[in-house]
């Protein structure tokens, strides 16, 4: 399951530096699969096939808090014993995203794809 950021976020930015997948973005910021990963060209994601270098629309447009690109989130599986964003969040607003459920083996495969 990916992690999401709730509207309790105070935009402190502590989570951004902790994410090993560069999956956390400031409100309104475009994102790419390539940023912070080894991906290039067409990439199969949980939301379809996209070009790794193509800018993607921000998630939660109009929301005033950071967001996590679920296509890049691995819940820190293979990196840390728990999601790093949740561990450093002073507001406890990094929570499970029930709309993006993945098994540990799926998350490990995603990690390998992102960082191969």
Secondary structure, DSSP 8 states (H G I E B T S, - for coil): --EEE-TT-----HHHHH-TT--EE-TT--B-SSTTSS--SEEEETTEEEETTS-B--TTTT-SS-EE-TTT--TTTTT-SS-HHHHH-TT--EEE-TTS---HHHHHHHHHHHT-
